[in-house]
Amino acid sequence: MNKIIVSILLTIGLILAINKITDAVFYIEKPEKSAYQVANITITPSSGTSETNTENSKSENIMALFTSTSAAEGEKVFKKCSACHSIAKGGGNKIGPALWGVLGRKVGSISDYKYSKAMTAHEKTWSFEEINGFLTKPKDWIKGTKMSFVGLKNAKERAAVILYMNEKTDSPLPLR
């Protein structure tokens, strides 16, 4: 009986010792900042403005920002998008649909891409204002979209990307 108890205690001691040794050998420091950042949510008191007024001010702001940026800057920012989207003429779909000629096209209209139900039900056309709102925070703009991108918070970056995307078509939209 003593041999059994001693062998059990020795096994437990050996397991604990191996655990301590592996912790020392394979020590991993925890990062200071989390890899996944939660976007700051700010709640502002309602000032009595309607949603359409907010959308109009956003569209005016994006149109004004076109003068302060360029499509070349947009090409640099678009690199964030190129992991999932192709923008070359004749470029195929990737994880996301091909974006050649997206401005002026009906939302969710590429026939060989499987859009989310929310995207196909969104009965709008990709205008400057529509794509600006979508790029700000896709999951808030079209609830139920499968696009997992968090969005572009910087309005100037959004304007640059929109200008770049407007150049990548056979018939660019006029910059009113």
Kinemage of the C-alpha trace (Angstrom):
@kinemage 1
@onewidth
@group {chain A} dominant
@subgroup {mainchain}
@vectorlist {calphas} color= white
{ca met a 1} P 0.000 0.000 0.000
{ca asn a 2} L 2.862 2.392 0.816
{ca lys a 3} L 4.359 1.878 -2.639
{ca ile a 4} L 1.078 2.881 -4.312
{ca ile a 5} L 0.704 6.075 -2.250
{ca val a 6} L 4.335 7.035 -2.829
{ca ser a 7} L 4.040 6.413 -6.578
{ca ile a 8} L 0.862 8.577 -6.767
{ca leu a 9} L 2.508 11.413 -4.826
{ca leu a 10} L 5.642 11.115 -6.968
{ca thr a 11} L 3.547 11.297 -10.174
{ca ile a 12} L 1.701 14.393 -8.941
{ca gly a 13} L 5.005 16.008 -7.940
{ca leu a 14} L 6.526 15.151 -11.332
{ca ile a 15} L 3.558 16.660 -13.197
{ca leu a 16} L 3.767 19.897 -11.161
{ca ala a 17} L 7.521 20.112 -11.730
{ca ile a 18} L 7.137 19.621 -15.503
{ca asn a 19} L 4.425 22.301 -15.549
{ca lys a 20} L 6.707 24.818 -13.766
{ca ile a 21} L 9.633 24.029 -16.084
{ca thr a 22} L 7.530 24.461 -19.251
{ca asp a 23} L 6.155 27.765 -17.925
{ca ala a 24} L 9.721 29.005 -17.456
{ca val a 25} L 10.923 27.758 -20.855
{ca phe a 26} L 7.932 28.946 -22.872
{ca tyr a 27} L 7.209 32.237 -21.102
{ca ile a 28} L 5.031 34.605 -23.154
{ca glu a 29} L 4.616 38.250 -22.232
{ca lys a 30} L 1.110 39.614 -22.443
{ca pro a 31} L 0.763 42.611 -24.799
{ca glu a 32} L 0.162 46.012 -23.242
{ca lys a 33} L -2.767 46.748 -25.556
{ca ser a 34} L -5.402 44.300 -26.673
{ca ala a 35} L -5.177 43.188 -30.299
{ca tyr a 36} L -8.894 43.883 -30.715
{ca gln a 37} L -9.831 47.469 -29.989
{ca val a 38} L -13.424 48.430 -29.291
{ca ala a 39} L -14.431 51.615 -31.078
{ca asn a 40} L -15.258 54.506 -28.781
{ca ile a 41} L -18.957 55.076 -28.550
{ca thr a 42} L -20.047 58.604 -27.862
{ca ile a 43} L -23.620 59.482 -27.112
{ca thr a 44} L -24.605 63.007 -27.926
{ca pro a 45} L -27.836 64.588 -26.775
{ca ser a 46} L -30.493 64.894 -29.453
{ca ser a 47} L -30.674 68.357 -30.898
{ca gly a 48} L -33.970 67.797 -32.650
{ca thr a 49} L -32.405 67.283 -36.085
{ca ser a 50} L -33.838 64.594 -38.275
{ca glu a 51} L -31.906 61.729 -39.772
{ca thr a 52} L -32.160 63.265 -43.227
{ca asn a 53} L -30.472 66.445 -41.999
{ca thr a 54} L -27.610 64.356 -40.650
{ca glu a 55} L -27.302 62.488 -43.937
{ca asn a 56} L -27.358 65.754 -45.908
{ca ser a 57} L -24.617 67.262 -43.751
{ca lys a 58} L -22.518 64.109 -44.203
{ca ser a 59} L -22.943 64.276 -47.975
{ca glu a 60} L -22.025 67.968 -48.047
{ca asn a 61} L -18.980 67.244 -45.907
{ca ile a 62} L -17.767 64.437 -48.174
{ca met a 63} L -18.238 66.579 -51.266
{ca ala a 64} L -16.229 69.386 -49.626
{ca leu a 65} L -13.456 66.952 -48.686
{ca phe a 66} L -12.931 65.926 -52.314
{ca thr a 67} L -11.046 69.196 -52.837
{ca ser a 68} L -8.626 68.469 -49.985
{ca thr a 69} L -7.571 64.981 -51.090
{ca ser a 70} L -6.726 63.005 -54.203
{ca ala a 71} L -7.277 59.631 -55.826
{ca ala a 72} L -3.560 58.911 -55.346
{ca glu a 73} L -4.052 59.172 -51.577
{ca gly a 74} L -7.108 56.977 -51.968
{ca glu a 75} L -5.039 54.311 -53.688
{ca lys a 76} L -2.816 54.127 -50.601
{ca val a 77} L -5.808 53.871 -48.268
{ca phe a 78} L -7.453 51.282 -50.540
{ca lys a 79} L -4.681 48.837 -49.647
{ca lys a 80} L -6.737 48.138 -46.501
{ca cys a 81} L -9.553 47.001 -48.808
{ca ser a 82} L -7.461 45.044 -51.315
{ca ala a 83} L -7.210 42.000 -49.066
{ca cys a 84} L -10.906 41.325 -49.705
{ca his a 85} L -11.762 43.339 -52.844
{ca ser a 86} L -10.342 43.637 -56.341
{ca ile a 87} L -10.723 46.975 -58.138
{ca ala a 88} L -9.025 46.161 -61.451
{ca lys a 89} L -11.110 46.055 -64.610
{ca gly a 90} L -12.100 42.444 -65.121
{ca gly a 91} L -10.824 41.596 -61.641
{ca gly a 92} L -12.762 38.791 -60.061
{ca asn a 93} L -14.483 38.586 -56.735
{ca lys a 94} L -12.435 37.752 -53.677
{ca ile a 95} L -13.879 37.449 -50.176
{ca gly a 96} L -15.815 40.575 -51.124
{ca pro a 97} L -17.210 41.532 -54.524
{ca ala a 98} L -15.146 43.172 -57.269
{ca leu a 99} L -15.362 46.968 -57.007
{ca trp a 100} L -14.647 48.017 -60.610
{ca gly a 101} L -17.423 50.481 -61.493
{ca val a 102} L -19.095 50.261 -58.090
{ca leu a 103} L -20.147 53.941 -57.945
{ca gly a 104} L -23.430 54.378 -59.757
{ca arg a 105} L -24.187 50.645 -59.550
{ca lys a 106} L -27.152 49.176 -57.630
{ca val a 107} L -26.164 47.813 -54.201
{ca gly a 108} L -25.740 44.034 -54.223
{ca ser a 109} L -26.072 43.659 -57.986
{ca ile a 110} L -23.085 41.568 -59.130
{ca ser a 111} L -24.640 38.327 -60.344
{ca asp a 112} L -21.716 35.992 -59.593
{ca tyr a 113} L -21.265 37.081 -55.967
{ca lys a 114} L -23.311 35.771 -53.029
{ca tyr a 115} L -24.302 38.855 -51.027
{ca ser a 116} L -25.873 38.812 -47.578
{ca lys a 117} L -29.661 39.080 -47.438
{ca ala a 118} L -29.331 42.569 -45.963
{ca met a 119} L -27.188 43.740 -48.877
{ca thr a 120} L -29.506 42.389 -51.569
{ca ala a 121} L -32.514 43.884 -49.760
{ca his a 122} L -30.849 47.330 -49.631
{ca glu a 123} L -32.646 48.967 -52.562
{ca lys a 124} L -30.226 51.827 -53.209
{ca thr a 125} L -27.495 52.795 -55.641
{ca trp a 126} L -23.883 53.393 -54.651
{ca ser a 127} L -23.673 57.187 -54.692
{ca phe a 128} L -20.986 59.281 -53.003
{ca glu a 129} L -23.223 59.745 -49.969
{ca glu a 130} L -24.252 56.082 -49.781
{ca ile a 131} L -20.722 54.718 -50.002
{ca asn a 132} L -19.470 57.356 -47.542
{ca gly a 133} L -22.020 56.233 -44.972
{ca phe a 134} L -21.233 52.585 -45.612
{ca leu a 135} L -17.467 53.071 -45.326
{ca thr a 136} L -17.905 54.942 -42.047
{ca lys a 137} L -19.210 51.804 -40.322
{ca pro a 138} L -20.594 49.095 -42.632
{ca lys a 139} L -22.400 47.078 -39.953
{ca asp a 140} L -24.311 50.172 -38.786
{ca trp a 141} L -25.130 51.458 -42.275
{ca ile a 142} L -26.536 48.177 -43.588
{ca lys a 143} L -27.522 46.078 -40.596
{ca gly a 144} L -26.877 42.403 -41.324
{ca thr a 145} L -24.095 42.858 -43.881
{ca lys a 146} L -21.445 40.150 -43.778
{ca met a 147} L -18.671 42.701 -44.345
{ca ser a 148} L -16.563 42.513 -41.200
{ca phe a 149} L -14.497 45.671 -41.818
{ca val a 150} L -14.782 48.083 -38.881
{ca gly a 151} L -14.883 51.139 -41.160
{ca leu a 152} L -12.848 54.239 -41.960
{ca lys a 153} L -13.338 56.813 -39.213
{ca asn a 154} L -11.235 59.487 -40.918
{ca ala a 155} L -13.477 61.441 -43.332
{ca lys a 156} L -10.522 62.569 -45.449
{ca glu a 157} L -9.443 58.930 -45.957
{ca arg a 158} L -13.000 58.011 -46.940
{ca ala a 159} L -13.110 60.889 -49.431
{ca ala a 160} L -9.773 59.793 -50.917
{ca val a 161} L -10.937 56.175 -51.284
{ca ile a 162} L -14.200 57.312 -52.880
{ca leu a 163} L -12.280 59.459 -55.378
{ca tyr a 164} L -10.030 56.494 -56.171
{ca met a 165} L -13.017 54.178 -56.610
{ca asn a 166} L -14.727 56.775 -58.824
{ca glu a 167} L -11.712 56.671 -61.169
{ca lys a 168} L -11.909 52.872 -61.381
{ca thr a 169} L -14.850 52.708 -63.761
{ca asp a 170} L -15.718 53.197 -67.398
{ca ser a 171} L -18.097 56.043 -66.516
{ca pro a 172} L -17.110 58.010 -63.371
{ca leu a 173} L -19.757 59.982 -61.515
{ca pro a 174} L -19.449 63.773 -61.858
{ca leu a 175} L -17.951 65.584 -58.871
{ca arg a 176} L -20.778 68.155 -58.616
